Amino acid sequence: MSPRIDTTAMILAAGLGTRLKALTQDKPKALVELNGKPLLQHCIENLIANGFYHIVINVHHFGEQIIDFVTHNKFDAVIQISDERNQLMDTGGGIIQASPLFKDSKSVLVHNVDIISNVNLRELAAQFLDSKDDAWLLTQDRETNRKLLFDNENQLVGWMNKAEERFKWVDESMSALRQAQGPQLYYKEMAFSGLHFFRSDLFANFECKPQSVIDLYLGLAKTNRIISKPIQPDYWFDLGKPEQLQAAENYLITNPCHFEDFEGTDTLAFKARYDMPSKSE
């Protein structure tokens, strides 16, 4: 029987990277470099520094390059691949397809590969495990066209595209209420950070097909606690566009961050349970 893991981290790295244009014509978005290092490496090293030693990565666009990269770099973690090269499964379907790899975990952190931040993921993982919630969507109070909508108890009630005046609701009666009495009485708008925690069995009964994770959460929120967890990190970047990549490069040059390059007690204990070699071996 495999050892029980508190939290597995899943990196969503299967996207086509179309917003990065020329940078992803011959490589996946995950291997686009930020200050001389691939986004995927930034993400993996950050997760390890935050105490995540079991990592799942889904792949599609130039997926073999990601597999080669992980194979030839010795990261201090157990890393598994969820292969979507035959069919891109979208954010929700990708999680469902990978769910057998979470079976020995109590919870899962999903991390978009194009997000870089200094959110304290170690602390949040522990807090989530101690909570009675089914999922935490890490959110921010920032400007964006797409917002998640929550009630006064931070429970998910809907989604909106502000530019298109388009809404999706957990309870469709909310649509009529909004039209009759205005939005401010019924929800607060928060931006999704591309980071979320959930109980490892939350998506176990869904059909494995391409679908959005936001649509899945909207369905789950009818009977589950899908909660907004606001974050205020020192920095957070969505690196989906060239100008955002440049802004992050400029920031990190001015404000360098370094992940610890050592094997702590937790890392060595975890690797021993999985018969992984340490750096000295």
ChimeraX commands (.cxc) that place a marker at each C-alpha (Angstrom):
marker #1 position 0.00,0.00,0.00 radius 0.5
marker #1 position 1.36,3.45,-0.94 radius 0.5
marker #1 position 2.03,5.99,1.81 radius 0.5
marker #1 position -0.63,8.65,2.37 radius 0.5
marker #1 position 0.41,12.10,1.13 radius 0.5
marker #1 position -1.04,15.28,2.60 radius 0.5
marker #1 position -1.13,17.29,-0.63 radius 0.5
marker #1 position -0.24,16.55,-4.24 radius 0.5
marker #1 position 0.49,19.50,-6.53 radius 0.5
marker #1 position -0.74,19.41,-10.12 radius 0.5
marker #1 position 0.79,21.78,-12.66 radius 0.5
marker #1 position -1.49,22.57,-15.60 radius 0.5
marker #1 position 0.98,22.63,-18.49 radius 0.5
marker #1 position -1.06,21.29,-21.41 radius 0.5
marker #1 position -2.21,24.62,-22.87 radius 0.5
marker #1 position -1.40,25.72,-26.41 radius 0.5
marker #1 position 0.13,29.02,-25.30 radius 0.5
marker #1 position -1.49,30.89,-28.20 radius 0.5
marker #1 position -1.27,34.27,-26.45 radius 0.5
marker #1 position 2.52,33.99,-26.37 radius 0.5
marker #1 position 2.55,33.75,-30.19 radius 0.5
marker #1 position 6.08,33.29,-31.58 radius 0.5
marker #1 position 7.44,32.03,-28.25 radius 0.5
marker #1 position 5.38,28.82,-28.44 radius 0.5
marker #1 position 5.75,27.95,-32.12 radius 0.5
marker #1 position 8.45,25.37,-31.39 radius 0.5
marker #1 position 7.99,24.69,-27.67 radius 0.5
marker #1 position 5.26,24.39,-25.04 radius 0.5
marker #1 position 4.38,27.40,-22.90 radius 0.5
marker #1 position 5.81,25.55,-19.91 radius 0.5
marker #1 position 9.31,25.76,-21.44 radius 0.5
marker #1 position 9.19,29.45,-22.34 radius 0.5
marker #1 position 11.95,31.07,-20.30 radius 0.5
marker #1 position 11.66,33.70,-17.60 radius 0.5
marker #1 position 15.05,35.22,-16.79 radius 0.5
marker #1 position 16.87,32.25,-18.31 radius 0.5
marker #1 position 14.81,29.51,-16.67 radius 0.5
marker #1 position 11.70,27.70,-18.05 radius 0.5
marker #1 position 8.37,28.57,-16.44 radius 0.5
marker #1 position 7.96,24.91,-15.51 radius 0.5
marker #1 position 11.24,24.93,-13.59 radius 0.5
marker #1 position 10.21,28.08,-11.70 radius 0.5
marker #1 position 6.95,26.36,-10.80 radius 0.5
marker #1 position 8.46,23.04,-9.74 radius 0.5
marker #1 position 11.16,24.68,-7.61 radius 0.5
marker #1 position 8.60,26.93,-5.93 radius 0.5
marker #1 position 6.38,23.94,-5.12 radius 0.5
marker #1 position 9.29,21.97,-3.67 radius 0.5
marker #1 position 10.35,24.98,-1.60 radius 0.5
marker #1 position 6.78,25.06,-0.25 radius 0.5
marker #1 position 6.91,21.41,0.78 radius 0.5
marker #1 position 5.19,19.68,-2.15 radius 0.5
marker #1 position 7.12,16.51,-3.00 radius 0.5
marker #1 position 4.55,14.76,-5.20 radius 0.5
marker #1 position 3.86,16.67,-8.42 radius 0.5
marker #1 position 1.67,15.77,-11.39 radius 0.5
marker #1 position 2.11,17.58,-14.72 radius 0.5
marker #1 position -0.36,17.31,-17.61 radius 0.5
marker #1 position 1.02,17.67,-21.13 radius 0.5
marker #1 position -0.33,18.15,-24.67 radius 0.5
marker #1 position 1.28,20.82,-26.89 radius 0.5
marker #1 position 4.88,19.65,-27.54 radius 0.5
marker #1 position 4.29,17.29,-24.64 radius 0.5
marker #1 position 7.37,15.18,-25.40 radius 0.5
marker #1 position 9.56,18.23,-24.69 radius 0.5
marker #1 position 8.10,18.53,-21.19 radius 0.5
marker #1 position 8.55,14.82,-20.57 radius 0.5
marker #1 position 12.19,15.05,-21.70 radius 0.5
marker #1 position 12.77,18.12,-19.54 radius 0.5
marker #1 position 11.44,16.44,-16.40 radius 0.5
marker #1 position 13.31,13.21,-17.16 radius 0.5
marker #1 position 16.68,14.91,-17.60 radius 0.5
marker #1 position 16.45,17.30,-14.65 radius 0.5
marker #1 position 16.84,15.88,-11.17 radius 0.5
marker #1 position 14.15,17.54,-9.09 radius 0.5
marker #1 position 13.75,16.64,-5.42 radius 0.5
marker #1 position 10.21,15.33,-5.85 radius 0.5
marker #1 position 8.19,12.45,-7.24 radius 0.5
marker #1 position 6.96,13.79,-10.60 radius 0.5
marker #1 position 4.34,12.01,-12.70 radius 0.5
marker #1 position 2.97,12.88,-16.14 radius 0.5
marker #1 position -0.69,12.91,-17.15 radius 0.5
marker #1 position -0.50,12.51,-20.92 radius 0.5
marker #1 position -3.05,14.45,-23.00 radius 0.5
marker #1 position -1.12,14.36,-26.27 radius 0.5
marker #1 position -3.95,12.48,-27.98 radius 0.5
marker #1 position -6.66,14.88,-26.75 radius 0.5
marker #1 position -6.50,18.20,-24.93 radius 0.5
marker #1 position -8.81,17.88,-21.92 radius 0.5
marker #1 position -9.15,21.54,-20.85 radius 0.5
marker #1 position -8.67,22.58,-17.23 radius 0.5
marker #1 position -11.41,20.41,-15.73 radius 0.5
marker #1 position -11.01,17.35,-17.90 radius 0.5
marker #1 position -7.27,17.43,-17.29 radius 0.5
marker #1 position -7.80,17.23,-13.54 radius 0.5
marker #1 position -10.30,14.38,-13.91 radius 0.5
marker #1 position -7.95,12.41,-16.17 radius 0.5
marker #1 position -5.12,12.85,-13.65 radius 0.5
marker #1 position -7.27,11.98,-10.62 radius 0.5
marker #1 position -6.00,8.36,-10.32 radius 0.5
marker #1 position -2.60,9.88,-9.56 radius 0.5
marker #1 position -4.10,11.68,-6.54 radius 0.5
marker #1 position -5.52,8.54,-4.90 radius 0.5
marker #1 position -2.89,8.49,-2.14 radius 0.5
marker #1 position -3.31,12.19,-1.33 radius 0.5
marker #1 position -5.63,13.92,1.10 radius 0.5
marker #1 position -5.84,17.06,-1.03 radius 0.5
marker #1 position -4.61,18.57,-4.29 radius 0.5
marker #1 position -3.18,21.97,-5.18 radius 0.5
marker #1 position -3.65,22.95,-8.83 radius 0.5
marker #1 position -1.13,25.51,-10.11 radius 0.5
marker #1 position -1.24,27.01,-13.62 radius 0.5
marker #1 position 2.25,26.81,-15.13 radius 0.5
marker #1 position 2.08,30.45,-16.27 radius 0.5
marker #1 position 1.47,31.81,-12.76 radius 0.5
marker #1 position 4.42,33.00,-10.71 radius 0.5
marker #1 position 4.00,34.42,-7.21 radius 0.5
marker #1 position 5.26,34.23,-3.65 radius 0.5
marker #1 position 1.99,32.99,-2.16 radius 0.5
marker #1 position 2.71,30.92,0.97 radius 0.5
marker #1 position 1.40,27.64,-0.44 radius 0.5
marker #1 position 2.78,25.55,2.42 radius 0.5
marker #1 position 0.75,27.47,4.98 radius 0.5
marker #1 position -2.40,27.47,2.84 radius 0.5
marker #1 position -2.14,23.72,2.26 radius 0.5
marker #1 position -2.09,23.11,6.01 radius 0.5
marker #1 position -4.99,25.49,6.58 radius 0.5
marker #1 position -7.05,23.83,3.88 radius 0.5
marker #1 position -6.52,20.38,5.36 radius 0.5
marker #1 position -7.70,21.70,8.74 radius 0.5
marker #1 position -10.82,23.25,7.21 radius 0.5
marker #1 position -14.16,21.59,6.49 radius 0.5
marker #1 position -14.27,22.98,2.97 radius 0.5
marker #1 position -14.30,20.93,-0.22 radius 0.5
marker #1 position -12.31,23.42,-2.32 radius 0.5
marker #1 position -10.56,26.75,-1.97 radius 0.5
marker #1 position -10.33,29.02,-4.99 radius 0.5
marker #1 position -7.48,31.46,-4.30 radius 0.5
marker #1 position -8.77,34.87,-5.33 radius 0.5
marker #1 position -7.66,38.49,-5.60 radius 0.5
marker #1 position -9.31,41.89,-5.65 radius 0.5
marker #1 position -7.93,43.06,-8.99 radius 0.5
marker #1 position -9.25,44.26,-12.33 radius 0.5
marker #1 position -10.05,41.63,-14.95 radius 0.5
marker #1 position -12.98,40.97,-17.26 radius 0.5
marker #1 position -13.61,37.51,-15.87 radius 0.5
marker #1 position -14.65,37.28,-12.24 radius 0.5
marker #1 position -15.83,34.61,-9.85 radius 0.5
marker #1 position -18.88,35.57,-7.79 radius 0.5
marker #1 position -19.28,34.72,-4.10 radius 0.5
marker #1 position -21.89,35.31,-1.42 radius 0.5
marker #1 position -21.27,36.90,1.98 radius 0.5
marker #1 position -19.96,33.59,3.34 radius 0.5
marker #1 position -17.44,33.31,0.48 radius 0.5
marker #1 position -19.37,30.44,-1.13 radius 0.5
marker #1 position -19.18,30.31,-4.94 radius 0.5
marker #1 position -22.44,31.44,-6.57 radius 0.5
marker #1 position -21.42,32.31,-10.13 radius 0.5
marker #1 position -19.03,33.51,-12.82 radius 0.5
marker #1 position -19.11,36.56,-15.05 radius 0.5
marker #1 position -17.45,37.98,-18.14 radius 0.5
marker #1 position -17.83,41.68,-17.53 radius 0.5
marker #1 position -16.91,42.78,-21.04 radius 0.5
marker #1 position -19.51,40.50,-22.62 radius 0.5
marker #1 position -22.11,40.88,-19.83 radius 0.5
marker #1 position -22.24,37.09,-19.65 radius 0.5
marker #1 position -23.00,35.13,-16.48 radius 0.5
marker #1 position -23.07,31.55,-15.24 radius 0.5
marker #1 position -24.85,30.72,-11.99 radius 0.5
marker #1 position -24.85,27.94,-9.43 radius 0.5
marker #1 position -28.54,28.67,-8.93 radius 0.5
marker #1 position -30.24,29.98,-12.08 radius 0.5
marker #1 position -32.75,31.95,-9.98 radius 0.5
marker #1 position -29.88,34.36,-9.29 radius 0.5
marker #1 position -30.15,35.60,-12.87 radius 0.5
marker #1 position -33.73,36.81,-12.36 radius 0.5
marker #1 position -32.87,38.36,-8.99 radius 0.5
marker #1 position -29.97,40.27,-10.49 radius 0.5
marker #1 position -32.11,41.65,-13.29 radius 0.5
marker #1 position -34.84,42.68,-10.85 radius 0.5
marker #1 position -32.79,44.16,-7.99 radius 0.5
marker #1 position -29.21,44.70,-9.15 radius 0.5
marker #1 position -26.02,42.74,-8.49 radius 0.5
marker #1 position -24.60,44.38,-5.39 radius 0.5
marker #1 position -27.00,42.70,-2.96 radius 0.5
marker #1 position -26.20,39.17,-3.99 radius 0.5
marker #1 position -22.51,38.64,-4.67 radius 0.5
marker #1 position -18.99,40.00,-4.52 radius 0.5
marker #1 position -16.67,39.86,-7.51 radius 0.5
marker #1 position -13.20,38.32,-7.15 radius 0.5
marker #1 position -10.50,37.51,-9.70 radius 0.5
marker #1 position -9.29,33.91,-9.90 radius 0.5
marker #1 position -5.54,33.52,-9.28 radius 0.5
marker #1 position -5.00,30.26,-11.21 radius 0.5
marker #1 position -4.38,28.46,-7.91 radius 0.5
marker #1 position -6.85,26.20,-6.09 radius 0.5
marker #1 position -7.03,23.43,-3.50 radius 0.5
marker #1 position -9.55,20.58,-3.41 radius 0.5
marker #1 position -10.16,17.29,-1.61 radius 0.5
marker #1 position -8.59,14.55,-3.68 radius 0.5
marker #1 position -11.88,12.70,-4.29 radius 0.5
marker #1 position -13.92,15.78,-5.22 radius 0.5
marker #1 position -13.92,15.07,-8.97 radius 0.5
marker #1 position -14.00,11.27,-8.71 radius 0.5
marker #1 position -17.52,10.81,-10.13 radius 0.5
marker #1 position -17.25,13.07,-13.19 radius 0.5
marker #1 position -16.99,11.85,-16.76 radius 0.5
marker #1 position -13.49,12.16,-18.19 radius 0.5
marker #1 position -13.97,14.52,-21.14 radius 0.5
marker #1 position -12.77,18.00,-22.13 radius 0.5
marker #1 position -14.43,20.54,-19.83 radius 0.5
marker #1 position -13.72,23.68,-17.84 radius 0.5
marker #1 position -12.84,23.42,-14.17 radius 0.5
marker #1 position -14.87,26.56,-13.47 radius 0.5
marker #1 position -17.97,24.86,-14.91 radius 0.5
marker #1 position -17.23,21.85,-12.70 radius 0.5
marker #1 position -16.94,24.04,-9.61 radius 0.5
marker #1 position -20.21,25.80,-10.45 radius 0.5
marker #1 position -21.93,22.42,-10.53 radius 0.5
marker #1 position -20.23,21.20,-7.37 radius 0.5
marker #1 position -21.15,24.38,-5.47 radius 0.5
marker #1 position -24.79,23.27,-5.40 radius 0.5
marker #1 position -23.94,20.70,-2.71 radius 0.5
marker #1 position -20.31,21.36,-1.71 radius 0.5
marker #1 position -18.38,24.10,0.05 radius 0.5
marker #1 position -16.48,25.82,-2.78 radius 0.5
marker #1 position -14.92,28.79,-1.03 radius 0.5
marker #1 position -13.08,31.97,-1.98 radius 0.5
marker #1 position -9.73,32.29,-0.19 radius 0.5
marker #1 position -8.40,35.81,-0.84 radius 0.5
marker #1 position -4.63,36.19,-1.17 radius 0.5
marker #1 position -2.37,39.27,-1.09 radius 0.5
marker #1 position 1.13,38.13,-2.07 radius 0.5
marker #1 position 4.00,40.53,-2.61 radius 0.5
marker #1 position 3.90,39.62,-6.27 radius 0.5
marker #1 position 1.68,37.61,-8.61 radius 0.5
marker #1 position 2.03,37.44,-12.39 radius 0.5
marker #1 position -0.05,35.76,-15.08 radius 0.5
marker #1 position 2.52,35.14,-17.82 radius 0.5
marker #1 position 0.12,34.39,-20.64 radius 0.5
marker #1 position 1.17,37.33,-22.81 radius 0.5
marker #1 position 4.59,38.64,-23.91 radius 0.5
marker #1 position 4.12,41.97,-22.14 radius 0.5
marker #1 position 3.26,40.17,-18.89 radius 0.5
marker #1 position 6.37,38.02,-19.25 radius 0.5
marker #1 position 8.47,41.16,-19.68 radius 0.5
marker #1 position 6.89,42.79,-16.61 radius 0.5
marker #1 position 7.71,39.72,-14.51 radius 0.5
marker #1 position 11.29,39.65,-15.80 radius 0.5
marker #1 position 11.76,43.30,-14.86 radius 0.5
marker #1 position 10.28,42.76,-11.41 radius 0.5
marker #1 position 12.41,39.71,-10.61 radius 0.5
marker #1 position 15.60,41.42,-11.75 radius 0.5
marker #1 position 14.87,44.22,-9.31 radius 0.5
marker #1 position 13.47,41.95,-6.59 radius 0.5
marker #1 position 15.29,38.60,-6.92 radius 0.5
marker #1 position 13.84,35.58,-5.15 radius 0.5
marker #1 position 15.72,32.35,-4.51 radius 0.5
marker #1 position 14.29,28.94,-3.72 radius 0.5
marker #1 position 16.34,27.01,-1.17 radius 0.5
marker #1 position 18.79,24.68,-2.88 radius 0.5
marker #1 position 19.06,22.00,-0.23 radius 0.5
marker #1 position 17.37,18.83,0.86 radius 0.5
marker #1 position 15.58,19.41,4.12 radius 0.5
marker #1 position 14.44,16.70,6.52 radius 0.5
marker #1 position 10.95,16.63,4.99 radius 0.5
marker #1 position 12.32,16.09,1.47 radius 0.5
marker #1 position 14.62,13.25,2.51 radius 0.5
marker #1 position 11.88,11.50,4.49 radius 0.5
marker #1 position 9.44,11.72,1.59 radius 0.5
marker #1 position 11.96,10.42,-0.94 radius 0.5
marker #1 position 12.86,7.53,1.36 radius 0.5
marker #1 position 9.21,6.47,1.41 radius 0.5
marker #1 position 9.24,6.39,-2.40 radius 0.5
marker #1 position 12.73,4.89,-2.76 radius 0.5
marker #1 position 14.03,8.01,-4.48 radius 0.5
marker #1 position 17.78,8.75,-4.50 radius 0.5
marker #1 position 18.98,11.88,-2.73 radius 0.5
marker #1 position 21.36,14.40,-4.31 radius 0.5
marker #1 position 24.35,12.74,-2.72 radius 0.5
marker #1 position 23.56,9.34,-4.24 radius 0.5
marker link #1:1,2 radius 0.2
marker link #1:2,3 radius 0.2
marker link #1:3,4 radius 0.2
marker link #1:4,5 radius 0.2
marker link #1:5,6 radius 0.2
marker link #1:6,7 radius 0.2
marker link #1:7,8 radius 0.2
marker link #1:8,9 radius 0.2
marker link #1:9,10 radius 0.2
marker link #1:10,11 radius 0.2
marker link #1:11,12 radius 0.2
marker link #1:12,13 radius 0.2
marker link #1:13,14 radius 0.2
marker link #1:14,15 radius 0.2
marker link #1:15,16 radius 0.2
marker link #1:16,17 radius 0.2
marker link #1:17,18 radius 0.2
marker link #1:18,19 radius 0.2
marker link #1:19,20 radius 0.2
marker link #1:20,21 radius 0.2
marker link #1:21,22 radius 0.2
marker link #1:22,23 radius 0.2
marker link #1:23,24 radius 0.2
marker link #1:24,25 radius 0.2
marker link #1:25,26 radius 0.2
marker link #1:26,27 radius 0.2
marker link #1:27,28 radius 0.2
marker link #1:28,29 radius 0.2
marker link #1:29,30 radius 0.2
marker link #1:30,31 radius 0.2
marker link #1:31,32 radius 0.2
marker link #1:32,33 radius 0.2
marker link #1:33,34 radius 0.2
marker link #1:34,35 radius 0.2
marker link #1:35,36 radius 0.2
marker link #1:36,37 radius 0.2
marker link #1:37,38 radius 0.2
marker link #1:38,39 radius 0.2
marker link #1:39,40 radius 0.2
marker link #1:40,41 radius 0.2
marker link #1:41,42 radius 0.2
marker link #1:42,43 radius 0.2
marker link #1:43,44 radius 0.2
marker link #1:44,45 radius 0.2
marker link #1:45,46 radius 0.2
marker link #1:46,47 radius 0.2
marker link #1:47,48 radius 0.2
marker link #1:48,49 radius 0.2
marker link #1:49,50 radius 0.2
marker link #1:50,51 radius 0.2
marker link #1:51,52 radius 0.2
marker link #1:52,53 radius 0.2
marker link #1:53,54 radius 0.2
marker link #1:54,55 radius 0.2
marker link #1:55,56 radius 0.2
marker link #1:56,57 radius 0.2
marker link #1:57,58 radius 0.2
marker link #1:58,59 radius 0.2
marker link #1:59,60 radius 0.2
marker link #1:60,61 radius 0.2
marker link #1:61,62 radius 0.2
marker link #1:62,63 radius 0.2
marker link #1:63,64 radius 0.2
marker link #1:64,65 radius 0.2
marker link #1:65,66 radius 0.2
marker link #1:66,67 radius 0.2
marker link #1:67,68 radius 0.2
marker link #1:68,69 radius 0.2
marker link #1:69,70 radius 0.2
marker link #1:70,71 radius 0.2
marker link #1:71,72 radius 0.2
marker link #1:72,73 radius 0.2
marker link #1:73,74 radius 0.2
marker link #1:74,75 radius 0.2
marker link #1:75,76 radius 0.2
marker link #1:76,77 radius 0.2
marker link #1:77,78 radius 0.2
marker link #1:78,79 radius 0.2
marker link #1:79,80 radius 0.2
marker link #1:80,81 radius 0.2
marker link #1:81,82 radius 0.2
marker link #1:82,83 radius 0.2
marker link #1:83,84 radius 0.2
marker link #1:84,85 radius 0.2
marker link #1:85,86 radius 0.2
marker link #1:86,87 radius 0.2
marker link #1:87,88 radius 0.2
marker link #1:88,89 radius 0.2
marker link #1:89,90 radius 0.2
marker link #1:90,91 radius 0.2
marker link #1:91,92 radius 0.2
marker link #1:92,93 radius 0.2
marker link #1:93,94 radius 0.2
marker link #1:94,95 radius 0.2
marker link #1:95,96 radius 0.2
marker link #1:96,97 radius 0.2
marker link #1:97,98 radius 0.2
marker link #1:98,99 radius 0.2
marker link #1:99,100 radius 0.2
marker link #1:100,101 radius 0.2
marker link #1:101,102 radius 0.2
marker link #1:102,103 radius 0.2
marker link #1:103,104 radius 0.2
marker link #1:104,105 radius 0.2
marker link #1:105,106 radius 0.2
marker link #1:106,107 radius 0.2
marker link #1:107,108 radius 0.2
marker link #1:108,109 radius 0.2
marker link #1:109,110 radius 0.2
marker link #1:110,111 radius 0.2
marker link #1:111,112 radius 0.2
marker link #1:112,113 radius 0.2
marker link #1:113,114 radius 0.2
marker link #1:114,115 radius 0.2
marker link #1:115,116 radius 0.2
marker link #1:116,117 radius 0.2
marker link #1:117,118 radius 0.2
marker link #1:118,119 radius 0.2
marker link #1:119,120 radius 0.2
marker link #1:120,121 radius 0.2
marker link #1:121,122 radius 0.2
marker link #1:122,123 radius 0.2
marker link #1:123,124 radius 0.2
marker link #1:124,125 radius 0.2
marker link #1:125,126 radius 0.2
marker link #1:126,127 radius 0.2
marker link #1:127,128 radius 0.2
marker link #1:128,129 radius 0.2
marker link #1:129,130 radius 0.2
marker link #1:130,131 radius 0.2
marker link #1:131,132 radius 0.2
marker link #1:132,133 radius 0.2
marker link #1:133,134 radius 0.2
marker link #1:134,135 radius 0.2
marker link #1:135,136 radius 0.2
marker link #1:136,137 radius 0.2
marker link #1:137,138 radius 0.2
marker link #1:138,139 radius 0.2
marker link #1:139,140 radius 0.2
marker link #1:140,141 radius 0.2
marker link #1:141,142 radius 0.2
marker link #1:142,143 radius 0.2
marker link #1:143,144 radius 0.2
marker link #1:144,145 radius 0.2
marker link #1:145,146 radius 0.2
marker link #1:146,147 radius 0.2
marker link #1:147,148 radius 0.2
marker link #1:148,149 radius 0.2
marker link #1:149,150 radius 0.2
marker link #1:150,151 radius 0.2
marker link #1:151,152 radius 0.2
marker link #1:152,153 radius 0.2
marker link #1:153,154 radius 0.2
marker link #1:154,155 radius 0.2
marker link #1:155,156 radius 0.2
marker link #1:156,157 radius 0.2
marker link #1:157,158 radius 0.2
marker link #1:158,159 radius 0.2
marker link #1:159,160 radius 0.2
marker link #1:160,161 radius 0.2
marker link #1:161,162 radius 0.2
marker link #1:162,163 radius 0.2
marker link #1:163,164 radius 0.2
marker link #1:164,165 radius 0.2
marker link #1:165,166 radius 0.2
marker link #1:166,167 radius 0.2
marker link #1:167,168 radius 0.2
marker link #1:168,169 radius 0.2
marker link #1:169,170 radius 0.2
marker link #1:170,171 radius 0.2
marker link #1:171,172 radius 0.2
marker link #1:172,173 radius 0.2
marker link #1:173,174 radius 0.2
marker link #1:174,175 radius 0.2
marker link #1:175,176 radius 0.2
marker link #1:176,177 radius 0.2
marker link #1:177,178 radius 0.2
marker link #1:178,179 radius 0.2
marker link #1:179,180 radius 0.2
marker link #1:180,181 radius 0.2
marker link #1:181,182 radius 0.2
marker link #1:182,183 radius 0.2
marker link #1:183,184 radius 0.2
marker link #1:184,185 radius 0.2
marker link #1:185,186 radius 0.2
marker link #1:186,187 radius 0.2
marker link #1:187,188 radius 0.2
marker link #1:188,189 radius 0.2
marker link #1:189,190 radius 0.2
marker link #1:190,191 radius 0.2
marker link #1:191,192 radius 0.2
marker link #1:192,193 radius 0.2
marker link #1:193,194 radius 0.2
marker link #1:194,195 radius 0.2
marker link #1:195,196 radius 0.2
marker link #1:196,197 radius 0.2
marker link #1:197,198 radius 0.2
marker link #1:198,199 radius 0.2
marker link #1:199,200 radius 0.2
marker link #1:200,201 radius 0.2
marker link #1:201,202 radius 0.2
marker link #1:202,203 radius 0.2
marker link #1:203,204 radius 0.2
marker link #1:204,205 radius 0.2
marker link #1:205,206 radius 0.2
marker link #1:206,207 radius 0.2
marker link #1:207,208 radius 0.2
marker link #1:208,209 radius 0.2
marker link #1:209,210 radius 0.2
marker link #1:210,211 radius 0.2
marker link #1:211,212 radius 0.2
marker link #1:212,213 radius 0.2
marker link #1:213,214 radius 0.2
marker link #1:214,215 radius 0.2
marker link #1:215,216 radius 0.2
marker link #1:216,217 radius 0.2
marker link #1:217,218 radius 0.2
marker link #1:218,219 radius 0.2
marker link #1:219,220 radius 0.2
marker link #1:220,221 radius 0.2
marker link #1:221,222 radius 0.2
marker link #1:222,223 radius 0.2
marker link #1:223,224 radius 0.2
marker link #1:224,225 radius 0.2
marker link #1:225,226 radius 0.2
marker link #1:226,227 radius 0.2
marker link #1:227,228 radius 0.2
marker link #1:228,229 radius 0.2
marker link #1:229,230 radius 0.2
marker link #1:230,231 radius 0.2
marker link #1:231,232 radius 0.2
marker link #1:232,233 radius 0.2
marker link #1:233,234 radius 0.2
marker link #1:234,235 radius 0.2
marker link #1:235,236 radius 0.2
marker link #1:236,237 radius 0.2
marker link #1:237,238 radius 0.2
marker link #1:238,239 radius 0.2
marker link #1:239,240 radius 0.2
marker link #1:240,241 radius 0.2
marker link #1:241,242 radius 0.2
marker link #1:242,243 radius 0.2
marker link #1:243,244 radius 0.2
marker link #1:244,245 radius 0.2
marker link #1:245,246 radius 0.2
marker link #1:246,247 radius 0.2
marker link #1:247,248 radius 0.2
marker link #1:248,249 radius 0.2
marker link #1:249,250 radius 0.2
marker link #1:250,251 radius 0.2
marker link #1:251,252 radius 0.2
marker link #1:252,253 radius 0.2
marker link #1:253,254 radius 0.2
marker link #1:254,255 radius 0.2
marker link #1:255,256 radius 0.2
marker link #1:256,257 radius 0.2
marker link #1:257,258 radius 0.2
marker link #1:258,259 radius 0.2
marker link #1:259,260 radius 0.2
marker link #1:260,261 radius 0.2
marker link #1:261,262 radius 0.2
marker link #1:262,263 radius 0.2
marker link #1:263,264 radius 0.2
marker link #1:264,265 radius 0.2
marker link #1:265,266 radius 0.2
marker link #1:266,267 radius 0.2
marker link #1:267,268 radius 0.2
marker link #1:268,269 radius 0.2
marker link #1:269,270 radius 0.2
marker link #1:270,271 radius 0.2
marker link #1:271,272 radius 0.2
marker link #1:272,273 radius 0.2
marker link #1:273,274 radius 0.2
marker link #1:274,275 radius 0.2
marker link #1:275,276 radius 0.2
marker link #1:276,277 radius 0.2
marker link #1:277,278 radius 0.2
marker link #1:278,279 radius 0.2
marker link #1:279,280 radius 0.2
marker link #1:280,281 radius 0.2
view
